[in-house]
């Protein structure tokens, strides 16, 4: 899998949209779309939901791709080993389970 910018470019090209057409739909100028696609500019987190809508791709998939790309770039930047991804997955599972358990607390006055 390529980076998030490459994903955007690929999806745009599948739909035969120019960068200008795509930019108009999402509210980003053409030069920014170019920089996002070539990886020199980050895609705005505030535009993820709109991206999901115009591409007609599940928002969860868009979020997963965006944050996986972001995490992978940070891990590479700080020269983390491959095991960082396993640790991150374990931590995410722990946090999900902790939040579920906390939601089920009963304080006796309910």
MOZIJO-V122688 format. One line per field, one symbol per residue. phi: phi as a letter, one per 40 degrees, with the letter a starting at -180 (. if undefined). burial: + if it has 9 or more other C-alpha atoms within 8 Angstrom, else -. A space follows every 50 residues. Layout:
BEGIN
phi: ???
burial: ???
END
This chain:
BEGIN
phi: .cccccdcdccccdcfccccccdcccgbcdccddccccgcbcccdccccc ddcccfbddcccddccccccccccccdcfccccccccccccccdcccccc cccccbcgbb
burial: ---++++++-+++---+-++-+++-+-+++-++++++++-------++-- +++-----+--++-++--+-----+----+---+---------------- ----------
END
